[in-house]
Amino acid sequence: MQYNHQEIEKKWQKYWANQGTFKAENNSDKPKYYVLDMFPYPSGAGLHVGHPLGYIASDIYARYKRHKGFNVLHPQGYDSFGLPAEQYAIQTGQHPAITTETNIKTYRRQLDNIGFSFDWSREVRTSNPEYYKWTQWIFIQLFNSWYNKDTDKAEDIATLVTVFEAEGNANVNAVSDEDIRLFSAEEWKSFSEKEQQEILLQYRLTFLSDTEVNWCPALGTVLANDEIVNGVSERGGHPVVRKKMTQWSMRISAYAQRLLDGLQNIDWPQPLKDSQTNWIGRSQGAMVSFEVDGHDAKIDVFTTRPDTIFGVSFMTLAPEHDLVAKITTDEQRKVVEEYIEATAKRSERDRMADVKTISGVFTGAYALHPFTGKQVPIWIGDYVLASYGTGAVMAVPCGDQRDYDFAKHFGLEIPNIFANVDISEKANDAKDGIKLANSDFLDGLNYNKGMKTVIYELEKRGVGYEKINYRLRDAVFSRQRYWGEPFPVYYKDGMPQMIDAKHLPIVLPEVEKYLPTEDGKPPLGNADVWAWNSIENRVVSNELIDNETVFPLELNTMPGWAGSSWYFNRYMDSNNEGEFVSAAAVDYWKEVDLYIGGSEHATGHLLYARFWQKFLFDRGLLPVDEFAKKLINQGMILGTSAFVYEATLDGKSLNIFETTSLVQGPNYLTNQHPKWEEYKSKLLKKGLTEDDILRVKSRSIHVDVSMVNTSDELDTEAFKNWRPEFKDAEFIYEEDGTFKVLREVEKMSKSKYNVVNPDLICEEYGADSLRLFEMFLGPLEQTKPWKTSGISGVYSFLKKLWKLFTDENGINVSDEEPTKEELKTLHKTIKKVEEDIENFSFNTSVSTFMIAVNELTALKCNKRAILEPLLVLISPYAPHIAEELWSQLGHNESIATVAFPKFEEKHLVESSKNYPVSFNGKMRFTLELPLDMSKDEIEKTVMAHEKTQQQLQGREPKKVIIVPGKIINIVG
């Protein structure tokens, strides 16, 4: 009976789908367990073998928990809005929904081929109107909420209106815009509806504001920081500039402290927690106000070192600061504007990372020191960010190295305010043991006393106050794209109005072009039918807009993180048409028990999702304020890339390729080259001169790994047929006629031609082999290289497992009682595998299975009492072979629901000892005796043994040394 993995795997994948084997119930007497993967974006490239790593781990754990008696929710879906589908639509004119659907079919087929135990009945797709209806609904809840600092939670905006009507806003303690005007209850009631809406917009948790954004002209959209790499868009490599635009934003800053505090209550990796902690960036200090000389304006600065205020010798504003245009003098205006234009081409991330470049421009204006009244020159510099703090820095060059370098570069004053500290070479950033000097009333004080004293004086004089600041900025929530969630918003008299929830979803309109309009409006501006009839409550033609009953709809769409910030809650009740999730479902499942995904989402998805969870908790819509108890960041599977060396002249390819062993460096063409004459001949035929040949250099390029065998030999004919530019390629071969490539381990990526398609692995070796091999590569959290040749060992193991149960006639299992050794092998395997799964040490489990199968094969074990529990142990890892053998053993139910074997310690406890019996220190024979036998009993038994008598030959031993449980030595 042969092991036919293809037939077996198709059979059981079909069985699971037809039977709904992995469907979870929202009502169960079993304890619940919710296992979740970060859902994929369905790209056109499909899955490579690196993608399933986390899915396999979560699937093993989900299957294990089912064996342990849990009602397991293990869903899957697709993060199906996104820029790649939109860019493809722009290039081809094909609707993103079509390409997305095609890509999803590919993903679903590949996921099914690997045998995951997903509950597909709960599938969600963020681009489905049935799903984004509720994303729109959550947006409306955010719009209709404000953050009350007194209760430290979000509340209905109606409660704020009630306060305004009763007493105005003087005593309102809210997270809001800066510089909100004070008004009384009477004034509030006298305001027009539009004026009231404008005021409420300053308090709402989602709001419109003029915001500095990352604008990509080529893509026609705003990009998040994590969508920019080295100053250009990650998608397409297009330039990105900073630009001020009216955008929807989310007041995530309201939750800064709670987001920090919540990290103490969740079992997430410490590096990820550290990333979020740093991103939120809590710091204590003071807000200080500097008057601008000659202007009715002031510059507010947050500083963590207000004690150094007498060391301020200049101020630096972010180039985007609102005051720059107002205070810049006519003499300086030209250079300032040029500097601002140049800075706009650099991303915030680049500006933060670039600590070497020193640049800035003097505005010509001066601030007044709040204590001395001395003029302080105001500069602008790109090392100051508008999005951090107030976008202004009080520069203390003697105490901050960046300020010090700036002052040195531009010849600015560097006053020393530290007693007995030399600042001739660098700034002093030490606090401990340093006393202040040249600091008026702070002279002689240390850091702690100086801080308290200066804050007291700032507050007393009304020029500052103590403050806790956060680096976390409010999140821009608008995107100038087509393929995203439409906002449920129309505009009346220029003010945003929410569409009533009963009329959701507001579905994406049809457009002819997916690019921005000719006058720069977002792609939705191309739609002919995109206006809201407030009487009929439906979307109508733009031609009907008349400001009476038909109003323009929002043209921006929501960002990709909108749908991914709450999808884990939707899985609990994904088919509910009346609620985003029912109270009964969310009260049962509560939160994700195990979440597996990449660490690259630390300050994006994972931060936004925690924010939305806390908001929905505040509004009484969810029972817990953290969505995932435990999170594991899986490592990366690296690809083994292949490179060939091509000859180039002045950077241009000569279409001559050289086997790796012959490349001797960048200027390698001399008469010492092993194949100099051959190489020279080829180059001369290309029309090169002798001088040209001396300038020829080599460079490496990626080649598709499918053209390289396990001996690193390139199929040169396949290479020539690979791309049109290589069809006439020439090669310099090894002496044996082969052509070798260079191998290097790096990220698995389609662009590096080093991806391995899991479909091919499943076809040749089976999904069970793929699952076991990916786990066997190393610890889940670590990065590890892929090497296809290694999978054959796992495949051999599965065939060996198959042979334990079968012979040439079929299943060969007996009902005989197992031996002590067989039970010992089984129970040590149960113990180890259970420990490994609980500790997510899946790689060591695979080793344990191999050891167990080897031992049982050596024991010629075919006992049902041993082999059936062994199958259950292996089934989370290799479910197809386990199901097939379980069925062949006569069981009608799926192995997925069988109880996990129970470990019994007694089978590992030794009741006897196989003693080595020595004579004068040399072992002559062994004797198995009970471990509880006393020393005297052991001696009597040994001395009476016939082999002892043969050794002694009638002599009396001088001494008998016995250590129970260890040694027997007869000295004769």
N, C-alpha and C positions, 0 to 999 in steps of 0.2 A: 504494500500500500504506500504509494508515493505522496510526498508533501507537495501539493500543487497550490502555491500561494495565490495565484491569479484567480483561480476558480473559487477558492475558499473565501477570499476577501470580498469579491463581488457578491457572493452568496449572502454573507452576513451583513454587509452594508445595506443590501436590499431588505433583509429581514428586519434590521433595526428601524429602517424608515417605515416599512409597512406596519410594524407592530407598535410604533411610537414608544420604543423601549426606554427612551431617555426623557420622556415628557414628565415635567415636574407638576405637582398639584399645589394649588394655593391653600388647600385645606388638607392637613395630614396629621395623624397622631405621631408621626415620626418627628424627631428633632430636625430643624432645617439647617441647610448649609448652602451658601451662595458662592459659587466659584465663577470668576469673570476674567476674561481677557480684554485688553484694550482692543476695541474692534478696528478692523483694518480699513484703510482707504483702498477701494478696488481699482488699482492702476491697470493700465493695459498690458503691462509686462507680466502680470500674474505672480504667483508665488515662486520664490526660489527656496532652496533647502534651509536657508537661514531664518526665514519667516516662521516656520512652524515650531521653533524651539520652545517658546513660551506656551504655545497652544498644547504641545505634547505634555509638558509638565503639568499644566492645569487640568488636562484631561485625565492624567494618571491620578491626580489627587481627587478629582470629581468621582471617578470610578471607585477609588478606594473608599471614599466616604459613603457611597452607596452600599458597598460591601459591609460597612460598619453600621448600617441601619439608618442612614440619614436620608431625608427627602432633599435631594440635591437639585438646585437650579444652576444649570450650566448653559447659558444662552449664547447666541452669536448674532451679529448683524453687520451693518456696513456704515462707515462714516462717509457718506456718498456725495456730499457737496464738496466742492473744492476747485482750486485754480487749475490743476492739470487738465481736467475735463473741459473747462472753459477755454483754455488755450487751444486744445484740440478742436473745439468747435469753431474758434476764430480761424484756424488754419484750413479747416475742411468744410465749414458751413453745416456740419452735422450737429443736430441738437445734443447737448450734453446728456440728456436723459437716455438717448439711444446708446451712446458709448458706455455710459455708466451701467446700463442694463447688461450689455455685452460682457463687460469686465466682471460684473457680479456673477454671471453664469460660469465664467472661467474659474473664479475663486471658489464658488460653491462646489463645482466638480472636483477641484483639487483638494478642498477641505474634506469632502466626502471620501475621496480616495485614501485619505490617511486614517480614516476610521475614528473621527472625533465623536464623542458622545454628547453633541450639542442638542438642546431642545429647540429644534428649528421652528416649532409652532409659535415661538415668541420672537422670531426674527424682526429686527427693526432696521429701517433705512432712513437716514436723516433727511434724504431728499424726497421721501414720500409725503404728500400733503397730509395723509392721515397721521404722520408723525410730527411734521413741523407745525401743524395746527397747534400742538401743545407747546412747542417752542415759542410760537407767537403769543400764546396765552400767558406763559411765564414772563415774557417781555412786558405784557400789560400789567401783570402783578407788580413787577419792579417799578414801572412807571407810576403806579398808584401807591407807592410806598415811600417812606422817609425813614431816616435812621435817628432814633431818639437816644441821645447819649445818656440820659438819666436812667432809662430802663435797659440800656445797652442792647437794643435790638431794633429790627425793622418793624414799623407799624404802618397801618393803613393811612394814606394821605388825608383821609377824612378826619382823623383825630387831630391832625395839625391844623386843618381848617377850623375845627371847633375851638382850638386854642386861640387862633387869630381872631375869631369872631368874639371871643370872650375878653381877651386881654392884649391883643396885638402880638408882636414877636420879641419883645424885649427880654423875656425870660425863657425863650425857647433855646434849649441846649441840643443842637442838632449838628449832624455832619452836613455841610452845605457849601455853596460857593463862598468865596471870600467877599468882603465888602458889601454885605447885604444891608440895605437901608433899614433903619428902625421905623416902625409904624405902630400906631395905637389901634384898638379895636374899631374905633370910629373911622379912622383913616382906611382900614381894611374894607369896611363896608362901603366906603365912598369910591373905592377903586372900580374901574370898569372891569368887565369880565376878562378882557385881554391883559390888563395890568395884573389882575390876580393870577392869571395863568403864567405870566412871566415870572412872578415872585415864586409860585409853587415849583416852577421848573428849576429854580435855584436850590431846591430841597430834595427833589425826586431822586430815587436811586438810579434811574436811567434818565439821561438829560441831554439836551443839545448844547454844544459849546464850541467856540473857536479853539481848535486844538492843533498843536504842532504834530504833524504826522509824517510817516515815511511814504513819500509819493513816488511811484514808479511810472513815469510818462509812457514808456513802451508798453506796459501792461495795462495802463489806464486805471490803476487802483492803488489803494493804500495797502501797505504791507506791515505785518507785525515784525517786531525786532528779530524773532526767530526765523523769519522768512528772508532774511538778508544775510549774505555771507561776503565778507571783505568789501562792503560798500555797494554790492550789486545784488539784484534779486536772485534768490536761490533757484527759482524757476526761470531759466533763459539767460541769466547773467546780465540783466539790464541795469543801467545806472538808476540809483535811487537818490532823491533829494528830500530835504526837509521842507515842508510847506504847511502853512496855516490854512485849515479848512474847517467849515462847520460840520461837526460830526456828532453822532450819538455816542455817548460814553456811559460806562457803568461805574458807580461809586464803590468799587472794590476796596478803596482806601478806608471806608467806614469799618471794614472788617479786619483791618491790619492786625490789631492786637489779638483779636479772637483767632485769627488764622495762625498767629504765633503760638498762642496758648494751646490750641487744639493739637499741635504737633506732639505735645506731651502725652496725649491719650490714644495715639494710634501706633501700631506696630509697623512702621515703615523704615526703610533703610536709613541709617544715620547720614550718609552722604546726601541723600535726597532731602532729608530734613534740613541739613545745613544749607543746601542750595536755596530752599524756600526761606529760611531764616535770613540769609544774606540778601535775598531779593526783596524781602519785606523791609529789611534794614532799619530796625528800631534804634534810635539814638536819642540821648537826653542832652539838653543844652538850653539855649535861650534864643528868642526872637528879638532882634535888635533893629531899630529904625534909624536910618540916616537921612536927614533932610538933604535935598539937592539944591545947591546954591543957585539962587536966581530963578528957581522954578517952584511952582506950587505942587511939589511932588516929593515923595520919599521912597527910599529903597529899603525894603524889609529883607533882612538876612537872618537865616537860621545858622547858628554856630554851636558846635559842641564844646568850644573853648572860649566862652565869653570872658574868662579871666585874662585873656591875652588882648583885650580890646585896645589897650594903649600901644600895642605893637602894630596897629593897622597903619599902613603907609599908602595903600591904594585900594580900589575896589574893582572887581571884575564882574561884568554882566555877561550872561549868555548872549550870543549875537541875536537870538530871537526874542530877547526880553522886550516887553511892551514899551518900556521907557526909552529904548535906544534911539528911535526916530525922533522922539520928543526933545531929548536933552542934547543930542549931538549938535555941535556948533557948525556954522556954515563952512568954516575953514577945514573941518575934519570930515564933512559929510561924504565927499567923494570916496575917500579911502575906506570909510566905515561901510558904505554901501557895497563897495567891491569886496570887502572882507566877508560881509554877510552873504553875498552871492556865492563866494567860493565855499564857505562853510556849509551852505545848504546842500552841497553835493556829497557831504560826508555823513554817514549814519551815526547815530548816537553811540552805537557799539564801537565803531572805529575810533570815535573821539575819546571814548573812555579808555580804550586799549592803547592808544598812542601816547605814551608817556615821554617820548623822546623829542617830538616836534614841539617847539615853543613858538607860538604865534599869537598875535593880538594887535589891537589898534586903539589908540587913545581917542575918546569921544570929544575931548575938548571941554567937558563938563567936570564939575567938582561936587563932591558930597561934603557935608559938614560933620565932623566927629561929634557924636552925641554928648561927650563929656568935655572935650577941650575946645570945640568949635572950630578946630583947625580944618583948612581945606584938604580934602583927600581926592586925588585924581581918579576919575572913573574911566576904566578901560573896558573893552570887550575882548573875550578870548574863547576859543572853541573848547577849551578844557572845562568850561562851565556849561552845564546843560539846563535848558529851560524846564525840562521835565523833572529835575531833581531839586528838592528844597524850593526856594523861591526864584531860582535862576540867577542868583546873585551871591557873590562871595566877598566877605570882608577879608582882604588879603593881609596876612600876618607873616611876612617872609622869614622872620627869624624863627618861626615855630612850625612852618609847613614847607616841605621841600619843593613842592610844585610852585608855590608862591615865591620861594627863594630863587628858583631857577628863572622864573618869569621876571622877577625884579633885576636879577643879574643881567639877563639878556637885554632888557630895555633900559638899564641904568637907573632904576628906581631906588628910592631910599630903603634901607633895611635897618630900622632902629632895633636895638637889642633891649629886650625887657626881662632877660633872665640873669639873675645875679651869678657872677663867677662862672659863666658859660661862654665858651669861645664859639662864635658863629662865623668866623672868617672863611671857613671852607664849606660849611653846610648848615642847614637849619637844625634846630634842636626840637625833637619830638618827644623827649622824655618828660614825665610828670613827677615821678617820685624823687624826692630829695632836692627838688628845684624850687627856689624862691623867686618871687617877682621883684623886679626893679624898674625904675623909670616909669612907674605906673601909678603915680599920684597916690590915692587912698589905698591902693592894693600893694604898695611896697612892703616887702618882707613877708608877705603871705605865701603859703604853699598852695598847691592846686585846689585841695578841698575847701580851704577857707576862702581862697580867692573866688571860687565859683559861687559860694553862698553870698559873699559880700557884694560882688558885682551884680548878681541877679536882684538882690535887695535894692541896690542903688538904681538899676534900670527901671524897676517897677515903681520906685518912689518918685522918680523923675518923669515917669510916663513915656519912656523911650524904649521899653522892652519888657519882656516877661519870660518866666520859665516855661519851657515847652518840651514835650516829647514829639519827635518828628519821625516820620517813616519814609523810606525811599520809595515804597510802593506807590505808584501813580494810578489814577483812575484809568480804566481800560477803555481804549477806543473801540467802539462797537459797530462802526460803519465800514462797509467795503463797497468800492465802486465796481461791482461785478454783477454778472447776471446769475451765475449758478450758485445761489445761496438763498437762505430763507427771506422772503419778502417781509418787510416790517408791516405790522397791522396798524399803519399810521396814515392819516390824511391831514392836509393842512387847511385850516380855516383862518383867514385874516393873518396868515403867516405863522400861526401857532399850531403845534402838533395836537391832533385829536386821536384818541384810541378808538378803533372800530370795536363795537360790542362783541364780546367773546362768542355769542351765539351765531355770529356770521362768519366765524373762522372755519376753515383756513382761507386766507387770502393767497390764491394760487399764482405762481409765476405766469406772467403773460407770454404770449408768443412774440418773438421779435425776428426781424429779418437779419440783423447783424448783432453780433455779441461784443462789438467794440463800443467805446463811448461815442456819443453823438458828435456831430461836427462842431457844435458849440460847447463841447466839453462835459456834457451831462453824462451820468453813468449809463450803462447799456440799457437799463429799463426805460430810459428816455426815448429809445427807438420803438417802444410799443405804441400802437395806435389805440389800443383799449387798455387804459391804465388811469382811471379816475374813479372817484367814489361818489355814488349817488346816495346822499344821506337820508333821502326819503324812502327810496326803494331798497336801500342797504345792499347794494351790489356794485360790482366793478362795471364801469361803462366806458364809452368812447371818450377820448381826450377832447374831442370837438365840443362836448357838452359842458365843459367847465365854464361856469358863469358866476361863481361866487355866491350863488343863492342856495342851490341844493346839490351841486356837483363840484367836487373839490379835487385838487391834485393829490395823488398818492405819493408816498415816499419813493424816491428813485434808487436809494442805496439798498443793499441787502446786508444781512447779518454775516458776521465772520464765521469761519469754520468751527470755532470753538463753541458756538451757540448750541448746536445739536449734541455735541459731545459732553456738555456740562451737566446733563441730567439723564442720559440714555440708560444708565444703570437702574434708575428708578422705573423707567418705562418697561424694562424687561419683566418687572414683577407683575405687570398687568397689561401686556402689550396690545391686547385686542379690545381694550375698554374704549368705547366710542364716546362715553359721557364724561370721563375724567382723565387727567394725565396719569393718575394711578389711584386706585380706590384705597380708602382708609383700611379696609380689611386686608388687602394684599400687602400694603406697606407695613402694617402692624405685624403681619406674619413674618415677612422676609427681613424687614427693618433696614439692613445694610448689607454690603458685600462682605463676606467673611474672608475671602482670598482674592486679591486682584493681582494679576501678573501683566507686566508691560515694560516698556523701555524707559530708562532714566532720562532720556532726552525730553520727556514731557514734564519734568519737575516744576518748571516755572511757567509753563503754559497750561495745558489741559488740567493737570492735577491741582493747580492753584485756583483756576477759574471754577472747576467742579466743586471744590471745597467751599468757595464763595457762594455759589448758587445753592448748595446744600444747606448752608447756614441760613441763607435768606429764606428758603422754603420752610425750614424748621421754625424760624422766627414767626412766620405767618401761619403756623399751626398746620401746615400741609404735609409735614414729614415728622416722624417720631424721634429721629436722631440728627445731630448736627455734623457728624462726620460720615461720609458715605462708604468708606472702606476701612475695616478693622486692621487688616494685614495687607501689605503690599510687598511684592518681590520684583525687583528689576532683573530680568533675565539678561545674561551676557549676549554677546554677538558671536555668530558663527562667521568666521573669516573665510574668504575664498583664497585659493592658491592660484594666483595670476600667472600668466605666461607672457614673456617678452621676447621679441626678436630685435636684433640690431640692424638698423638700416644706415647705409652710407648717405651723407648729406654734404652739400656744398653751399655755403652761405645760408644755411637753414633750410634749403630745399632738398627734397628726397631725390636720390639718384636711382631708386628702385632696384638697388643691389643690397642683398641681405646676407649677413655673415653669421655663421654658427657661433654660439656663445663662447666656446673655448678659445677661439682665435682673436677675440677682441682684447686689445692690450691697452686701452685708454683712449682719450679723446684725439690724440695725434698719433695714431697707431700705424700709419702707412709709411713704412720705411723698407729698405731692402732686407731688413731682419725679419720681416713678417713671414710666417710659415708658408704663406701662399702668395707671396709678393708678385710673382710674374702673372699668375692667374688674375689676381685682383687688378693689377696695372693694365692688363690687356682689356678687361671689361670696362675700365674707366676711360681708356683711350678711345674705345669704340663709342663711348658716350660723347666724344668730342672734347674731352678735358685735355688740357696741356699738362706738361710735367709740373709746372708751378701750381696749377689747379689741384693736382693730385696731392701735393704737400699740404693743401688746406682742407682736404676732405676729413670730415669728422663722423663719428658714429653716434646715433641716439637710439634709445630703446622705445619701442611702441608695444602696446598691448595687442595680443592676438587671442582669438577665441579658443578657450581651453578645450573645446570639443575637437579641435584639430591636433591635439597633442596627446601622445600615448603615455603610459605609465613610466616609460623610460625617458621622458622629456624630449621625445623626438617629434618634430613638426611634420605633418603631412603637407609637403610643399605644394602638391597639386591642389589640395583643398584650399590652401592659402591663396593660390593664384585665382581660384574661382570665388573666393570669399567676397572680394570687393573689386569693382571695375578698375581702380587705379593700380591693382596688383597683378592684373592679368599677364603682364609682360615682365614680371619680377624675375630677377636672376639671383642665384644663390652661391655662396661659397661654403662648401660642405666640409664635414669632418673627413679625416683620412679614410674612415670606413664607409664613407658615402652617406652617412646620416646627417641630419641637420638638427642641432640641439637648441632648445630655448632656455632662457633664464627663468627660474621659478622664484616667486616672492609671495609671501602671505600678506594680504591686505583686505580691506573691507570688501565683502561680496556685493557687487554692483553690476548692473547691466552695462554701464558705461566702461567698465573695466573688462568686460567679456569673460568674467570668471564665475558667472552664476551657474549653478547646477539645478536643473529642473527636477522637482520631486516626482513629477509624473514618470520620468525615465527610471528613477530609483524604484518606485513602486512597481513599475512594469517588470524590471529585471530581478529585483530582490524582494519586493513586497513591502507593504506599509508597515507590517510588524517589524521588519528589519530596519526600516527608516526610523521608526519610533525608538527602538532599542538603541540604535547607533547614535542618534542625536543625544540621548541621555548618557550614553557611555563615553561621549567625548570629554566630559569633565563636569565639575560643579556647575549648577544651573546659572549662578550669578557671574561666572567667569567667561571671558572671551576665549574662544578656541578655534583652531583652524579645521577646515573640512578637508578630508582626503577620501575620495570615493573608494579607493582601493581597500580601505579599512573595513568597509561594510561587509565584505565577504566572510569575515570571521563571525559576525553576528548572524549572518544567514546560515552558516554552518552550525551554529549553536541551535537555531530553530529546527534544523533538520535532525539534530541529535535529540532534541526534546521530542520530536515527532516519533522517533524510533523507540523511545522509552515506552510509548503506548501501543506501538503497532509492530506487526511483522508483515511478511509478504502477503498474508491472507486477510489482513485487516487489524482491527483492535485486538490486542492481546493483553488483557488485564485479568488478574486473578483476585478472588475474594479471600485469599489466605491472610492469616494474621501477620502483620509486619514484624520484622526482627527489631531487636534493640538498636542496631546500627542504623537501620532505615529510619526508625522513629527519631533517632538523634539528628540525622541529617535534616529531616523535615522540620523539626522544631527549632533547630538553630537557624534555619532559613526563615521561618515565620518571625522569629524574634528580630533578626537582623533587618528583614524587609520592612517590618512595621516601624522599627526605629528610623530607618532610612527615609521612608515616606513622610513620617511625621516631621522629620528634620529637613525635608526637601533635598535629601542626598541621593538623588535618583541614579547617579552614575555608579555608586557603590552597590545599589540593589542589583544592577545588571551583572556585576561581577559575582554577586552572591548566587544569582540564578545559575550562572555558568558552573560555579563550584558544585552546587547541589546536583545539577544534571550529570556532571562528571562522576560524582560520588555514587549516585544511584545507578548509573550505567555500570560502574565497576562492581557494584553489589548485585547486578543483574535483577534490580528491583522492578517488578511489574504489579505491585500490590495496589489495589484500588484505594485502600486506606491512606496510602502515601501519595499517590499520583493525583487524586482528585483535589486534595487541599493545595498541592503544588500548582495545579492549573489555576485555582482561584488567586493565588499569590501573583502569578504571572499575568493574569488577564488584564489588569490596568495598563500594563506596558505593551503587551502583545495580544490585543483582544480578539483578533480574528482566529488565530490558531487555537486560542483557549476555547472560544465558542465552538469551533468545529470538533475538537477532541471531547469537549463536554457533551456535545450532542451524540457523538459516536459512542460515548460511555453509557448512553441510554436515557439521558435527561431530556425532558421536553421544554423546561423553562430556560430562559437565557441565563448564562453564568453571571451576567451583570448584576443580578439581584441576590446572588448566593452570599450567605454570611461569610465574613472574613475568618479564616481559621484561627483558633485560639491557641496561643502558646502555652505549653505545659512545662514548667521548670523541671518536673521529675524526669523527663526524658534526657535532660542534660546533666543530671546528677549521677555521678558514677557510684555504683554500689559495690564495685570490686576494683581491685588493683592488680595489674599484671606486673608482678615483681620480677626484676632481674635478680637471679640468685648467683652471687659471685663467690669464688673460692680464691682467697688471697688476692682480692681485688680484681680478678678476671671473671667476667660474666660467662657462666657455663650453660644455663638454661633459664627459662622464665616459668613463673608459677602464678596463676590467677587465684587470688584469695579475697574473701570479703573484706571491705574496708573497715568494718567494725570489729574485726578479729583483734584480740589483745596481743601484746608482745609475746607472752608465754605460749599462747595458742599457736601463733605464727611459728615459733621456734619448734614446738612439738611437731607441727605438720611438716615443716621443712626437713627436720632431721629424720622423719619417718619415710620421706619420699625416696623412691628407689634410685633416682638419679643422684641424690645426695650420698646414698650408700655407695654407689659406684665410684663417686669422686673420692670418698674417704677411704674406701677399701679396708674397712675395719679399724681405722685410726680414730682416736678421740680428738676432736678439734680443740685447739688451745682457747679459742674464743668464738662466740657467735654474736655478731653485731647486727642488731635489728632496729631500724627506725620505722615504725608503723607508717604505711602510706608512701614510703620512699625506698629504703634499701634493705637488702639482706646480704650480709657478707660473712662467710665462714672462714676463719683463720685457722689453718691447720698445721 
